[in-house]
Amino acid sequence: QAKTLFPYTTLFRSTQQTVERLLDVPIDHYIVIDIKSFERIIDAIGGVDINVEKRMHYEDPWDDDGGLVIDLYPGEQHMDGKKAIQYVRYRDGEGDIGRIGRQQKFMKACMDKVTSPAIIPKLPSVIGEVMSSVKTDLSFRQLLEFAGTLKEAQKNGLKTEMVPGRPLYISGVSYWIPDVEKLRTTLAETLGIQLSPSARHR
C-alpha cells in the first residue's frame, strides 16, 4: 500500500509546491477530484439547481472516459452528477474561458446547496462520501470542520477569479500564459496581505 500511495503523494506535493511558487503564498492542504468523484459528490448532496444559459450539444466518441455526450437544453434545471459533469465540461466558441466561467457559476450553485439548512444534518454522510471519492491530506474531522465554516464564508461573499494572462499556441498546443505580477498582486489584495519587496522583485 505504501508503494502504491507514494507516487500519488509525491505528485500532489510537487503540484502543491508548483502552485505555491506561482502564487507566492503557502498552500496548506489539497483535495484532488476527478470526473467520477465529482459525479458522486454532486449525487451525495442531492444534486444542484442551475440555469443553463443556452443549448449545449457535443459528442466525442474518443474521449478518455469512454466517450463523451453533452446534451443540455436552456433553462433552470436540477442536475445530478452525470448532468452536472456535462455542464462543467462543455466547451464552445469561447474555449476554455467560457468553460471556466460556467465552472465558477456551478461552484457558486454548489456552495448554495452545501450551505442550505437541508444539507446540515447530512454533512457527516456527505463528508464520508467525499472521503471515499477524492484524494486529500485532510482528515474526516478536518473536512467536517471545513464544511462547518462554509456558511460564514458564504456570508462574506464567495469570490472566484481567473488567473490573469493571455492565450498562446506553442508548437500547436494551446496554453494560458499567466501575468505573474498581476496574479500575485491581485491575490495579495484578495487575501488582505502585503507583498514583501522580495516578492515584488521576484
N, CA and C of each residue as an Amber inpcrd file, in Angstrom:
protein
   606
   0.8320000  -1.2050000   0.0000000   0.0000000   0.0000000   0.0000000
   0.8640000   1.2510000   0.0000000   1.9290000   1.2280000   0.7870000
   2.8160000   2.3890000   0.8350000   3.4330000   2.6530000  -0.5290000
   3.7900000   1.5670000  -1.2330000   4.3840000   1.7260000  -2.5590000
   3.3750000   2.3230000  -3.5310000   2.0880000   1.9430000  -3.3610000
   1.0450000   2.4510000  -4.2500000   0.7860000   3.9270000  -3.9930000
   0.7690000   4.3320000  -2.7110000   0.4480000   5.7090000  -2.3600000
   1.5850000   6.6750000  -2.6400000   2.8290000   6.1670000  -2.5930000
   3.9850000   7.0610000  -2.6890000   3.9960000   7.9050000  -3.9560000
   3.7770000   7.3070000  -5.1640000   3.8080000   8.1400000  -6.3780000
   2.7560000   9.2420000  -6.3440000   1.5310000   8.9280000  -5.8360000
   0.4830000   9.9340000  -5.7720000   0.8580000  11.0460000  -4.8030000
   1.3610000  10.6690000  -3.6230000   1.7480000  11.6650000  -2.6270000
   2.8350000  12.5710000  -3.1720000   3.8140000  11.9880000  -3.8500000
   4.8960000  12.7700000  -4.4400000   4.3620000  13.7290000  -5.4940000
   3.4300000  13.2420000  -6.3260000   2.8400000  14.0730000  -7.3750000
   2.0690000  15.2370000  -6.7690000   1.2610000  14.9650000  -5.7280000
   0.4620000  16.0130000  -5.1110000   1.3490000  17.0600000  -4.4540000
   2.3990000  16.6070000  -3.7540000   3.3090000  17.5500000  -3.1070000
   4.0150000  18.4110000  -4.1440000   4.4030000  17.7850000  -5.2540000
   5.0810000  18.5310000  -6.3160000   4.1420000  19.5750000  -6.9160000
   2.8670000  19.1860000  -7.1410000   1.8780000  20.1240000  -7.6700000
   1.6340000  21.2510000  -6.6810000   1.5440000  20.9010000  -5.3970000
   1.3360000  21.8940000  -4.3480000   2.4700000  22.9110000  -4.3300000
   3.7080000  22.4330000  -4.4390000   4.8650000  23.3280000  -4.4430000
   4.8750000  24.2210000  -5.6800000   4.4490000  23.6560000  -6.8200000
   4.3960000  24.4360000  -8.0580000   3.3940000  25.5780000  -7.9310000
   2.2240000  25.2880000  -7.3700000   1.1940000  26.3220000  -7.1740000
   1.6830000  27.3710000  -6.1800000   2.3740000  26.9400000  -5.1280000
   2.9170000  27.8790000  -4.1460000   3.9060000  28.8370000  -4.7920000
   4.7490000  28.3100000  -5.6620000   5.7360000  29.1710000  -6.3370000
   5.0540000  30.1360000  -7.3050000   4.0010000  29.6550000  -7.9710000
   3.2850000  30.5110000  -8.9210000   2.5670000  31.6520000  -8.1960000
   1.8670000  31.3230000  -7.1000000   1.0670000  32.3190000  -6.3870000
   1.8640000  33.0950000  -5.3470000   2.9800000  32.5250000  -4.9060000
   3.8160000  33.1090000  -3.8650000   3.0820000  33.1680000  -2.5150000
   2.2250000  32.1820000  -2.2750000   1.5610000  32.0210000  -0.9810000
   1.5840000  30.5390000  -0.6230000   1.6210000  30.2120000   0.6820000
   1.6270000  28.8040000   1.0870000   0.2760000  28.1400000   0.8370000
   0.3030000  26.8860000   0.4290000  -0.9030000  26.0810000   0.2490000
  -0.9140000  25.0520000   1.3810000  -1.9070000  25.1240000   2.2520000
  -1.9230000  24.2770000   3.4460000  -2.3380000  22.8350000   3.1610000
  -3.3240000  22.6500000   2.2980000  -3.8620000  21.3110000   2.0510000
  -4.2710000  21.1720000   0.5870000  -4.5770000  19.9490000   0.1950000
  -5.0370000  19.7140000  -1.1750000  -6.2160000  18.7390000  -1.1720000
  -7.0810000  18.8840000  -2.1770000  -8.1510000  17.9320000  -2.4660000
  -8.1480000  17.7200000  -3.9710000  -7.9790000  16.4820000  -4.4050000
  -7.9340000  16.1530000  -5.8260000  -9.2430000  15.4490000  -6.1990000
  -9.9680000  16.0240000  -7.1670000 -11.2630000  15.4980000  -7.5820000
 -11.2010000  15.1480000  -9.0650000 -11.5330000  13.8960000  -9.4010000
 -11.5990000  13.5190000 -10.8110000 -13.0630000  13.4600000 -11.2450000
 -13.3130000  13.0570000 -12.4900000 -14.6740000  13.0780000 -13.0300000
 -15.6150000  12.1910000 -12.2260000 -15.1770000  10.9660000 -11.9110000
 -16.0370000  10.0280000 -11.1890000 -16.3550000  10.5280000  -9.7870000
 -15.3400000  11.0520000  -9.0880000 -15.5860000  11.5520000  -7.7360000
 -16.4720000  12.7950000  -7.7690000 -16.3370000  13.6130000  -8.8170000
 -17.1920000  14.7980000  -8.9700000 -18.6570000  14.3740000  -9.0480000
 -18.9500000  13.3660000  -9.8740000 -20.3160000  12.8910000 -10.0190000
 -20.8670000  12.3760000  -8.6920000 -20.0610000  11.6130000  -7.9670000
 -20.5050000  11.0320000  -6.6980000 -20.7780000  12.1120000  -5.6550000
 -19.9470000  13.1530000  -5.6320000 -20.1390000  14.2320000  -4.6610000
 -21.4240000  14.9960000  -4.9540000 -21.6850000  15.3060000  -6.2240000
 -22.9170000  16.0130000  -6.5770000 -24.1360000  15.1700000  -6.2160000
 -24.0670000  13.8770000  -6.4630000 -25.1780000  12.9910000  -6.0900000
 -25.3340000  12.9340000  -4.5700000 -24.2170000  12.9740000  -3.8350000
 -24.2630000  12.8850000  -2.3700000 -24.9760000  14.0800000  -1.7530000
 -24.8770000  15.2560000  -2.3860000 -25.5490000  16.4410000  -1.8350000
 -26.9480000  16.6180000  -2.4280000 -27.3720000  15.6360000  -3.2300000
 -28.7300000  15.6700000  -3.7570000 -28.9010000  16.4490000  -5.0350000
 -27.7920000  16.6840000  -5.7470000 -27.8630000  17.4270000  -6.9940000
 -27.8270000  18.9310000  -6.7900000 -27.7540000  19.6540000  -7.8970000
 -27.6080000  21.1120000  -7.8600000 -28.5490000  21.7470000  -8.8840000
 -29.1710000  22.8650000  -8.4990000 -30.0220000  23.6200000  -9.4200000
 -29.1840000  24.6550000 -10.1500000 -29.2900000  24.6660000 -11.4710000
 -28.5030000  25.6180000 -12.2620000 -29.3110000  26.0660000 -13.4730000
 -29.1100000  27.2920000 -13.8900000 -29.7810000  27.8200000 -15.0710000
 -28.8490000  27.6620000 -16.2680000 -29.1710000  26.7350000 -17.1400000
 -28.3690000  26.5040000 -18.3450000 -28.6580000  27.6400000 -19.3180000
 -27.6200000  28.3590000 -19.6800000 -27.8170000  29.6040000 -20.4270000
 -28.1090000  29.4250000 -21.9130000 -27.8380000  28.2430000 -22.4750000
 -28.0880000  28.0410000 -23.9040000 -28.0780000  26.5540000 -24.2210000
 -28.4440000  26.2210000 -25.4340000 -28.4100000  24.8280000 -25.8820000
 -26.9670000  24.3590000 -25.9280000 -26.6980000  23.2150000 -25.3320000
 -25.3460000  22.6670000 -25.3050000 -25.3800000  21.2380000 -25.8350000
 -24.7710000  21.0490000 -27.0000000 -24.7080000  19.7040000 -27.5720000
 -23.3200000  19.4480000 -28.1360000 -22.7580000  18.3140000 -27.7360000
 -21.4020000  17.9660000 -28.1820000 -21.1950000  16.4670000 -27.9830000
 -20.5550000  15.8200000 -28.9440000 -20.2530000  14.3930000 -28.8200000
 -18.7950000  14.1450000 -29.1790000 -18.1330000  13.3560000 -28.3580000
 -16.7470000  12.9770000 -28.6070000 -16.5860000  11.4960000 -28.2660000
 -16.7100000  10.6130000 -29.2790000 -16.6070000   9.1700000 -29.0150000
 -15.2120000   8.7320000 -28.5750000 -14.2150000   9.6080000 -28.7810000
 -12.8320000   9.2460000 -28.4470000 -12.3990000   9.8150000 -27.1040000
 -13.3450000  10.3550000 -26.3520000 -12.9970000  10.9010000 -25.0420000
 -12.3810000   9.8110000 -24.1600000 -11.4180000  10.2170000 -23.3260000
 -10.6860000   9.2610000 -22.4890000 -11.5830000   8.4990000 -21.5250000
 -12.7250000   9.0600000 -21.1820000 -13.6160000   8.4300000 -20.2080000
 -14.6130000   7.4870000 -20.8740000 -14.2890000   7.0230000 -22.0790000
 -15.1540000   6.0630000 -22.7580000 -16.2090000   6.7080000 -23.6380000
 -15.9690000   7.9390000 -24.0480000 -16.9230000   8.6470000 -24.8890000
 -17.6620000   9.7040000 -24.1020000 -17.8320000  10.8760000 -24.7160000
 -18.4860000  11.9980000 -24.0490000 -19.6730000  12.4720000 -24.8810000
 -20.8500000  12.5470000 -24.2510000 -22.0450000  13.0890000 -24.8960000
 -22.6060000  14.1770000 -23.9880000 -22.6730000  15.3920000 -24.5110000
 -23.2540000  16.5190000 -23.7820000 -24.5320000  16.9170000 -24.5020000
 -25.6500000  16.8900000 -23.7980000 -26.9400000  17.1750000 -24.4230000
 -27.8320000  17.8940000 -23.4100000 -27.7040000  19.2210000 -23.3550000
 -28.4400000  20.0290000 -22.3900000 -29.2490000  21.1080000 -23.0960000
 -30.4270000  21.3890000 -22.5500000 -31.2890000  22.4360000 -23.1010000
 -31.3050000  23.6400000 -22.1550000 -31.5370000  24.8460000 -22.6880000
 -31.5200000  26.0470000 -21.8420000 -32.6550000  26.0540000 -20.8230000
 -32.3900000  26.7540000 -19.7120000 -33.4210000  26.9000000 -18.6910000
 -32.9730000  26.3780000 -17.3330000 -33.7500000  26.7090000 -16.3020000
 -33.4800000  26.2730000 -14.9400000 -33.7440000  24.7770000 -14.8230000
 -32.8080000  24.0460000 -14.2620000 -32.9910000  22.6060000 -14.1040000
 -32.1690000  22.0440000 -12.9580000 -32.6390000  20.8920000 -12.4660000
 -31.9550000  20.2000000 -11.3770000 -31.0190000  19.1640000 -11.9950000
 -29.7390000  19.2160000 -11.6010000 -28.7340000  18.3350000 -12.2000000
 -28.1890000  17.3380000 -11.1970000 -28.1930000  16.0590000 -11.6050000
 -27.4770000  15.0660000 -10.8260000 -26.0220000  15.0670000 -11.2870000
 -25.2190000  14.1360000 -10.7880000 -23.7950000  14.1320000 -11.1150000
 -23.5020000  14.0220000 -12.5950000 -24.2430000  13.1440000 -13.2910000
 -23.9750000  12.9300000 -14.7180000 -24.3030000  14.1670000 -15.5480000
 -25.4060000  14.8330000 -15.2270000 -25.7700000  16.0520000 -15.9400000
 -24.7980000  17.1830000 -15.6030000 -24.4080000  17.2480000 -14.3410000
 -23.5180000  18.3220000 -13.9020000 -22.1770000  18.2550000 -14.6220000
 -21.6540000  17.0420000 -14.8110000 -20.3490000  16.9100000 -15.4650000
 -20.4440000  17.3500000 -16.9200000 -21.6190000  17.1830000 -17.5380000
 -21.8050000  17.6830000 -18.9000000 -21.7120000  19.2070000 -18.9280000
 -22.3580000  19.8320000 -17.9560000 -22.3800000  21.3020000 -17.9200000
 -20.9860000  21.8780000 -17.7210000 -20.2310000  21.3370000 -16.7880000
 -18.9240000  21.9260000 -16.4830000 -17.8680000  21.5570000 -17.5250000
 -18.1220000  20.5330000 -18.3460000 -17.1370000  20.1400000 -19.3630000
 -17.4150000  20.7520000 -20.7360000 -18.6070000  21.3330000 -20.9100000
 -18.9510000  21.8550000 -22.2270000 -18.0050000  22.9730000 -22.6480000
 -17.5590000  22.9000000 -23.8800000 -16.6040000  23.8800000 -24.4190000
 -17.1440000  24.3830000 -25.7550000 -17.3720000  25.6930000 -25.8460000
 -17.9280000  26.2680000 -27.0700000 -16.9200000  27.1870000 -27.7400000
 -17.4240000  28.1490000 -28.5230000 -16.5430000  29.0530000 -29.2500000
 -15.6870000  29.9190000 -28.3430000 -16.1060000  30.0870000 -27.0830000
 -15.3080000  30.8730000 -26.1410000 -14.1300000  30.0800000 -25.5890000
 -14.0800000  28.7870000 -25.9220000 -12.9650000  27.9530000 -25.4810000
 -12.9330000  27.7640000 -23.9740000 -11.7280000  27.6850000 -23.4360000
 -11.5620000  27.4450000 -22.0100000 -12.0850000  28.6020000 -21.1640000
 -12.0700000  29.8320000 -21.7210000 -12.5370000  30.9900000 -20.9640000
 -14.0120000  30.8320000 -20.6170000 -14.8190000  30.4620000 -21.6110000
 -16.2470000  30.2580000 -21.3630000 -16.5000000  29.0980000 -20.4210000
 -15.7340000  28.0250000 -20.5830000 -15.9110000  26.8560000 -19.7190000
 -15.5650000  27.1920000 -18.2670000 -14.5000000  27.9580000 -18.0650000
 -14.1140000  28.3490000 -16.7050000 -15.2220000  29.1860000 -16.0660000
 -15.8230000  30.0800000 -16.8470000 -16.9230000  30.8930000 -16.3350000
 -18.0840000  30.0260000 -15.8740000 -18.4270000  28.9830000 -16.6440000
 -19.5070000  28.0820000 -16.2580000 -19.1210000  27.2850000 -15.0100000
 -17.8620000  26.8840000 -14.9180000 -17.4210000  26.1480000 -13.7460000
 -17.5020000  27.0030000 -12.4920000 -17.1590000  28.2830000 -12.6090000
 -17.2800000  29.1890000 -11.4640000 -18.7440000  29.3710000 -11.0660000
 -19.6060000  29.5120000 -12.0630000 -21.0460000  29.6260000 -11.8100000
 -21.5670000  28.3800000 -11.1120000 -21.0930000  27.2180000 -11.5460000
 -21.5420000  25.9630000 -10.9500000 -21.0590000  25.8370000  -9.5060000
 -19.8210000  26.2580000  -9.2280000 -19.2940000  26.1840000  -7.8750000
 -20.1040000  27.0640000  -6.9240000 -20.5770000  28.2030000  -7.3860000
 -21.4180000  29.0630000  -6.5480000 -22.7360000  28.3680000  -6.2450000
 -23.2990000  27.6730000  -7.2450000 -24.5400000  26.9250000  -7.0250000
 -24.3030000  25.7910000  -6.0290000 -23.1400000  25.1610000  -6.0940000
 -22.7870000  24.1050000  -5.1390000 -22.6970000  24.6620000  -3.7270000
 -22.1020000  25.8380000  -3.5970000 -21.9930000  26.4800000  -2.2930000
 -23.3830000  26.7470000  -1.7160000 -24.3050000  27.2170000  -2.5540000
 -25.6720000  27.4740000  -2.1010000 -26.3020000  26.1850000  -1.5680000
 -26.0430000  25.0820000  -2.2640000 -26.6430000  23.8020000  -1.8490000
 -25.9920000  23.2780000  -0.5710000 -24.6700000  23.3170000  -0.5090000
 -23.9540000  22.7610000   0.6400000 -24.2470000  23.5430000   1.9200000
 -24.5270000  24.8340000   1.7940000 -24.7800000  25.6640000   2.9770000
 -26.2770000  25.8050000   3.2790000 -27.1230000  25.0700000   2.5630000
 -28.5640000  25.1350000   2.8100000 -28.9140000  24.3470000   4.0700000
 -29.9620000  24.7560000   4.7960000 -30.3500000  24.0740000   6.0360000
 -30.6140000  22.5840000   5.8460000 -31.1140000  22.1960000   4.6700000
 -31.4540000  20.7870000   4.4410000 -30.2260000  19.8860000   4.4170000
 -29.0580000  20.4550000   4.0970000 -27.8470000  19.6460000   3.9770000
 -27.1720000  19.4230000   5.3260000 -27.3310000  20.3600000   6.2630000
 -26.5920000  20.3050000   7.5300000 -26.6890000  18.9500000   8.2280000
 -27.8900000  18.3480000   8.3790000 -27.9540000  17.0420000   9.0390000
 -27.2500000  15.9300000   8.2540000 -27.0830000  16.1470000   6.9430000
 -26.4860000  15.1220000   6.0960000 -24.9720000  15.2640000   5.9540000
 -24.3990000  16.3200000   6.5510000 -22.9800000  16.6090000   6.3420000
 -22.0550000  15.4280000   6.6560000 -22.2390000  14.7230000   7.7860000
 -21.3350000  13.5850000   8.0480000 -21.3450000  12.5340000   6.9390000
 -22.5360000  12.1970000   6.4190000 -22.6010000  11.1990000   5.3460000
 -22.0340000  11.7570000   4.0460000 -22.2610000  13.0480000   3.8030000
 -21.7070000  13.6850000   2.6090000 -20.1800000  13.6880000   2.6730000
 -19.6370000  14.0580000   3.8390000 -18.1820000  14.0590000   4.0170000
 -17.6290000  12.6540000   3.8600000 -18.3640000  11.6570000   4.3730000
 -17.9360000  10.2710000   4.2050000 -17.8400000   9.8840000   2.7430000
 -18.8150000  10.3540000   1.9480000 -18.7860000  10.0960000   0.5090000
 -17.6140000  10.8130000  -0.1390000 -17.3580000  12.0450000   0.3010000
 -16.2330000  12.8110000  -0.2330000 -14.9160000  12.0970000   0.0610000
 -14.7780000  11.6200000   1.2980000 -13.5340000  10.9640000   1.7070000
 -13.2420000   9.7350000   0.8550000 -14.2890000   9.0150000   0.4590000
 -14.0960000   7.7930000  -0.3270000 -13.9500000   8.0710000  -1.8160000
 -14.1730000   9.3380000  -2.2030000 -14.1740000   9.6650000  -3.6310000
 -12.9840000  10.5010000  -4.0760000 -12.3130000  11.1660000  -3.1470000
 -11.2490000  12.0890000  -3.5150000  -9.9350000  11.6820000  -2.8620000
  -8.8810000  12.3180000  -3.3080000  -7.5680000  12.1650000  -2.6720000
  -7.2490000  13.4780000  -1.9620000  -6.9910000  13.4080000  -0.6650000
  -6.7430000  14.6140000   0.1250000  -5.8660000  14.2820000   1.3180000
  -5.1930000  15.3090000   1.8350000  -4.4020000  15.1240000   3.0510000
  -5.1800000  15.6070000   4.2810000  -6.4640000  15.9440000   4.0840000
  -7.3330000  16.3490000   5.1910000  -7.9890000  15.1200000   5.8260000
  -8.1320000  15.1360000   7.1310000  -8.8140000  14.0590000   7.8330000
 -10.3230000  14.2710000   7.7620000 -11.0850000  13.2480000   8.1620000
 -12.5490000  13.3580000   8.1810000 -12.9630000  14.5330000   9.0620000
 -12.3570000  14.6550000  10.2370000 -12.6970000  15.7310000  11.1610000
 -12.3740000  17.1000000  10.5640000 -11.2250000  17.1980000   9.8880000
 -10.8540000  18.4780000   9.2770000 -11.8320000  18.8800000   8.1760000
 -12.2580000  17.9010000   7.3640000 -13.2300000  18.1920000   6.3080000
 -14.5700000  18.6210000   6.9040000 -14.9680000  17.9760000   8.0000000
 -16.2240000  18.3300000   8.6540000 -16.1450000  19.7460000   9.2260000
 -15.0110000  20.0800000   9.8420000 -14.8220000  21.4270000  10.3770000
 -14.8190000  22.4610000   9.2500000 -14.1790000  22.0960000   8.1430000
 -14.1370000  22.9980000   6.9850000 -15.5430000  23.2500000   6.4540000
 -16.3410000  22.1740000   6.3340000 -17.7170000  22.3160000   5.8470000
 -18.5200000  23.2210000   6.7680000 -18.2180000  23.1460000   8.0700000
 -18.9300000  23.9710000   9.0300000 -18.6340000  25.4550000   8.9070000
 -17.5100000  25.8060000   8.2820000 -17.1410000  27.2190000   8.1280000
 -17.6770000  27.8230000   6.8250000 -18.2420000  26.9820000   5.9560000
 -18.6510000  27.4650000   4.6390000 -19.7880000  28.4830000   4.7120000
 -20.7120000  28.2810000   5.6670000 -21.8450000  29.2090000   5.7700000
 -21.3520000  30.6120000   6.0700000 -20.4030000  30.7180000   7.0060000
 -19.8500000  32.0320000   7.3480000 -19.0730000  32.6060000   6.1690000
 -18.3460000  31.7210000   5.4660000 -17.5880000  32.1700000   4.3020000
 -18.5250000  32.6990000   3.2260000 -19.6720000  32.0310000   3.0590000
 -20.6320000  32.4700000   2.0530000 -21.2030000  33.8430000   2.4020000
 -21.4210000  34.1000000   3.6990000 -21.9260000  35.4080000   4.1250000
 -20.9470000  36.5160000   3.7490000 -19.6620000  36.1870000   3.8230000
 -18.6300000  37.1720000   3.4920000 -18.4630000  37.3510000   1.9880000
 -19.1160000  36.4670000   1.2170000 -19.0570000  36.5770000  -0.2370000
 -18.0660000  35.6010000  -0.8490000 -18.5550000  34.7180000  -1.6900000
 -17.6900000  33.7830000  -2.4010000 -17.1520000  34.4740000  -3.6440000
 -15.8450000  34.5510000  -3.7290000 -15.2220000  35.2690000  -4.8400000
 -14.4190000  34.2880000  -5.6830000 -14.6610000  34.3040000  -6.9740000
 -13.8930000  33.4580000  -7.8910000 -13.1350000  34.3430000  -8.8630000
 -11.9260000  33.9640000  -9.1370000 -11.0840000  34.7270000 -10.0560000
 -10.3860000  33.7800000 -11.0250000 -10.0770000  34.2970000 -12.1890000
  -9.2900000  33.5370000 -13.1520000  -7.8760000  34.0970000 -13.1800000
  -6.9120000  33.2380000 -13.3190000  -5.5220000  33.6840000 -13.3970000
  -5.3860000  34.6540000 -14.5670000  -4.9910000  35.9000000 -14.3220000
  -4.8430000  36.8570000 -15.4250000  -3.7170000  36.4310000 -16.3640000
  -3.9370000  36.6650000 -17.6280000  -2.9120000  36.2640000 -18.5920000
  -3.4180000  36.3610000 -20.0130000  -2.8490000  35.5490000 -20.8900000
  -3.2270000  35.5880000 -22.3040000  -3.0630000  34.2090000 -22.9220000
  -3.8720000  33.8970000 -23.9510000  -3.7270000  32.6090000 -24.6360000
  -2.5430000  32.6340000 -25.5970000  -1.9210000  31.4960000 -25.7870000
  -0.7890000  31.4090000 -26.7130000  -0.6300000  29.9770000 -27.1930000
  -0.4270000  29.8200000 -28.5020000  -0.1540000  28.4990000 -29.0600000
   1.3570000  28.2960000 -29.1280000   1.8290000  27.1990000 -28.5680000
   3.2440000  26.8370000 -28.6030000   3.3560000  25.4390000 -29.1820000
   4.0000000  25.3250000 -30.3300000   4.1440000  24.0320000 -31.0240000
   2.7960000  23.3640000 -31.2450000   1.7890000  24.1790000 -31.5940000
   0.4710000  23.6430000 -31.9170000  -0.3930000  23.3140000 -30.7120000
   0.1020000  23.5960000 -29.5080000  -0.6540000  23.3150000 -28.2860000
  -1.0810000  24.6290000 -27.6400000  -2.3580000  24.6930000 -27.2130000
  -2.8870000  25.9150000 -26.6080000  -2.4910000  26.0060000 -25.1350000
  -1.9320000  27.1540000 -24.7390000  -1.5370000  27.4000000 -23.3470000
  -2.1380000  28.7080000 -22.8630000  -2.2500000  28.8320000 -21.5510000
  -2.6200000  30.1110000 -20.9440000  -1.3800000  30.6280000 -20.2330000
  -0.8620000  31.7680000 -20.6920000   0.3680000  32.3350000 -20.1240000
  -0.0100000  33.3400000 -19.0450000   0.2890000  33.0450000 -17.7740000
  -0.1410000  33.9380000 -16.6980000   0.6710000  35.2220000 -16.6280000
  -0.0060000  36.2990000 -16.2390000   0.6600000  37.5510000 -15.8990000
   0.9900000  37.4390000 -14.4090000   2.2090000  36.9900000 -14.0960000
   2.5700000  36.6360000 -12.7260000   2.4890000  37.8360000 -11.7870000
   2.9520000  38.9920000 -12.2570000   2.9220000  40.1740000 -11.4010000
   1.4900000  40.5420000 -11.0170000   0.6010000  40.5840000 -12.0090000
  -0.7990000  40.9230000 -11.7510000  -1.4620000  39.8460000 -10.8960000
  -1.1300000  38.5810000 -11.1650000  -1.6940000  37.4630000 -10.4100000
  -1.3740000  37.5900000  -8.9230000  -0.0970000  37.7940000  -8.6120000
   0.3180000  37.8510000  -7.2050000  -0.2190000  39.1010000  -6.5140000
  -0.2720000  40.2110000  -7.2240000  -0.8070000  41.4390000  -6.6460000
  -2.2910000  41.2870000  -6.3440000  -3.0400000  40.7240000  -7.2940000
  -4.4760000  40.5110000  -7.1100000  -4.7400000  39.5660000  -5.9490000
  -3.9570000  38.4860000  -5.8650000  -4.1450000  37.5130000  -4.7950000
  -3.8500000  38.1290000  -3.4320000  -2.7890000  38.9340000  -3.3610000
  -2.4400000  39.5880000  -2.1070000  -3.5570000  40.5280000  -1.6600000
  -4.1380000  41.2650000  -2.6140000  -5.2350000  42.1750000  -2.2840000
  -6.4630000  41.3980000  -1.8170000  -6.7400000  40.2650000  -2.4780000
  -7.8950000  39.4400000  -2.1130000  -7.7380000  38.8620000  -0.7150000
  -6.5240000  38.4270000  -0.3730000  -6.2560000  37.8270000   0.9290000
  -5.9760000  38.8660000   2.0090000  -5.8400000  40.1340000   1.5970000
  -5.5740000  41.1860000   2.5630000  -4.1690000  41.1260000   3.1400000
  -3.1960000  40.7190000   2.3070000  -1.8140000  40.6420000   2.7720000
  -0.9510000  41.6210000   1.9840000   0.1950000  41.9290000   2.5460000
   1.0970000  42.8720000   1.9120000   2.2410000  42.1150000   1.2340000
   2.4460000  42.3690000  -0.0400000   3.5560000  41.7460000  -0.7410000
   4.8720000  42.3310000  -0.2440000   5.7980000  41.4520000   0.0970000
   7.1120000  41.9320000   0.5410000   7.9010000  42.4420000  -0.6550000
   8.8870000  43.3020000  -0.4130000   9.7300000  43.7960000  -1.5190000
  10.3790000  42.6620000  -2.3180000  10.8000000  41.6120000  -1.6040000
  11.4370000  40.4960000  -2.3010000  10.4380000  39.7660000  -3.1990000
   9.1750000  39.6570000  -2.7160000   8.1350000  39.0140000  -3.5230000
   7.8430000  39.8400000  -4.7620000   7.7850000  41.1670000  -4.5860000
   7.5390000  42.0370000  -5.7470000   8.6950000  41.9250000  -6.7490000
   9.9120000  41.8260000  -6.2530000  11.0660000  41.7150000  -7.1260000
  11.0340000  40.3950000  -7.9090000  10.6800000  39.3030000  -7.2260000
  10.6010000  38.0030000  -7.8930000   9.5130000  37.9980000  -8.9430000
